[in-house]
């Protein structure tokens, strides 16, 4: 949620002159844009720190009889692994680290928007576009590595005399995946913020409970959607062209 006062707002004053000196001097809209970028960077670092700390705590002193944290993380990681295998098959396991990282990063980025004073990095188009580019590049790097030059067959279709037209359609379709992945995640998280502000204006007492539940669903669903689409795109690049 875009809050009027952010928990780590003091870092904005420290980092803005360092990262965006021209905007800090210019002021106005340039300074507002710089502040948004700094907030995104700051809370991205925070999410990364949370995930790293959780990983260290969950993997330190692993026991046969797991504790609460180990049990919780095993359920999440095991669930993601099962989803990868069910969607991509056994050959999808090499991509499990990437898929799990994307899901957990996006989920935590989304969830912190529910906490007062926290800014969701996925509420910034730069973040979602970067995630989409990672999926896009991985898809085609894997496709080329798996099939070599034959990977071009994925773009030509089954009918040889229509290959020239199918090729351009496929290129447009693959490039649109970057827009689709980035705008869908950004739009849902950003739209959620607007809905919350409207609800707070209309029913300030009911809004927190209703919108927290709705926001929780949006955060989880959008993380799953991004993960599923990433798996489908990578799986499509790995399998043989039809």
N, C-alpha and C positions, 0 to 999 in steps of 0.2 A: 504494500500500500504506500502511496506517496504521501508521507506525513509532513506536516508543517515544521516539525522539529525532529531531526534524525539523531539517533543515539550516537553515531560517530561523526556528527557534523563538524566537530572541532578539527577533524582531519581535512575537511574541505578547505579551511582557511590556510592550512599548512601546505597541502599538495597543489592547490590551484595555481599559485604563482610559480611553482616548480615545473608542473606539467604543461600549463597553458599560460605562459608569461604574457603573450600578446593579448589574450582575452582578459586577463587580470587587469591590464592597463586600460583596455578599451572600455570595459564595463558594459552595462546595458544587456542586450540579448546575447551578445557573445559571452559575457560572464555567466549568464544563466545556463547557457549550453555547456560551458566548461564545468559548472557546478554539477550538472546532471551527469556528465562523463566521469567526474571524480567520484561522485556517489556510487556510480555503477562499478568503477574499479575497486573502491573501498569495500563494498559489500560482496563483490566477487572474491576478493581476498579472504573475507570473513567466511564465506561458504567453503572455500578451499581449506581453510584452517579447521573448520568444523569437521569436514570429511576426513582430513588427515588425522586429527586427534581421535575421532571415532575408530578409524582403521587401526591405529596404534593400540588403543585401549582394547579393542575386540580381539586383536591377534596376539597380544601379550599374555603369556601364561594360559594358553588354550588348554582346557581340561576335558576329560572324557564326559564328565557331568557338567555341562555348561552352566555358567551363571546367567543372570538376567540379560546383560548386555550381549554376551556371546550368543545366547539363544536367540535374541532379537535380531542380531546381524545375520545369523545362520539362516533364519527364516526368510529374510529379505534377499540375501545373496542366493540362497537355494531357489527361491521363487523366480528370480531373474534368470538363473541358469536353466531352470525347467522351461521357462518361456522361450529362451533362445533355442533350446533343443527342439521344442515342439514346433517352432516357427521355421527354423533354418535346417533342422536335422543335426546329426553329430558333427558334420563338417562346419557347423556354425560356431562350435566351441572356441576356436581361435579368436573369434571376434567378441567373445564374452566380456573380456576386460573393457573394451571400448563401449559396448552397449551398456554394461553396468555403470560405468563412469558417467556416461551421458544421462542415464536415468536418474542416478542419485544426485548428480550435480543440479539437474533441472528441477528435481523434486524439492531439494533443500532451498534452491533459489526461489521457487514458488511459495514454499511454506513460510519463509521468513516474512513474506508480505502480510501475513496475518498478525504479526506482532507489531504493536505500536512502536514507532521509532526506527523501524527497519525498512530499507528500500530493496525491492526485488530486482536483481540484475536482469532477470528475464523480462522486466518491464521496459527494457531499453532495446531498441532494434539492433544496435551494434552487437549485443551479446547473442541474440537469437540468430542473427545472420552469420556470426562466427561459428556457431554450433552447426548451422545448416551447411556451411562451406566444408566443415570437417567431414560430415556425412557424405557430401557430394564428392569430395576428393578421394575419400576412402573407397567409395563405391567403384570409381573408375580405375584407381590404382589396383584394387583387388581384381577387377575384371581383366585388366591388361596382364597382370601377373599370372592369372589362372589360364587365360586363353591365348595370350600373345596377340599377334595381328588378327587372329580369328575373332577377337572381341568385337570387331567392326560389324560382324554378322548380326549382333544384337540391335543394330541401328538400320538394318536393311529390309527386314521383314521376310516372309516366306515366298513372295512373288517377285521374281527377278526384274520384270519389266516395270514394276512399281517401286523398285528399290530407291531410285533417285528422290521420289516424293516422300517415301517413308523415312528416308534418312533425315530430311529437313524437319519432318514432324517429330521424329524421335529426339533430335537435337533440341528443339524448342521444349519438348516435354521434359527432358532431363534438366535443362536450365531452369525451367519453371519450378522444379523441385526445391531449389534454393529459396525462391520466393515463397512457395507454399509452406515449407517448414518454418521459415523465419517469421513470416507474417501471421501464421496461425497461432504460434506460441505467443508472440508479442501482442497480437490483437486480443487474445483471450485474457491474458494477464492485465493488459492495459484497460480493456473493457470492464474487467472486474472492478478496477479502481473507480471508474466513472460511476458504475452502478452503486457501489458502496457510498459514494458522496451523495448521490441522489437519494438513496434510502435514508441516510443520516439526516438529510434536510427534511424529508417527509415524516419519518417515524424514528426520531433519535433514540427512543428507548428500546424499540424492538429490533432495530437495525443490527446492533452488535451480534446478537445471538443468531438471527436468520442469516446474515451475510457471512458469519464465520463458518457456519455449516456449508453454505453454498460455496464459499471460497475454498474450503478444504476439498470439496469434490472437484472443483475446477483445477486446483493444484495437482491433485493426483491423476485426474483424467488426462490433462495435457501432458504430463510426464510420460504416461503410458502410451499416448498417441504418438508422441515424438519417437519413443523407443521402438514401437511397432513399425512405424514407417521406415526408420533407419534399418531395421532388420530386413524388411521386405526389399528395400533398394539394394542392399548388399547381397542378399540371397539371389536377387534377380541377376546381378552381375556375375555371380559364381556359377549359376546353372548354365547349361548349354542353350544356345540360341535355337528358337523354333522357326 
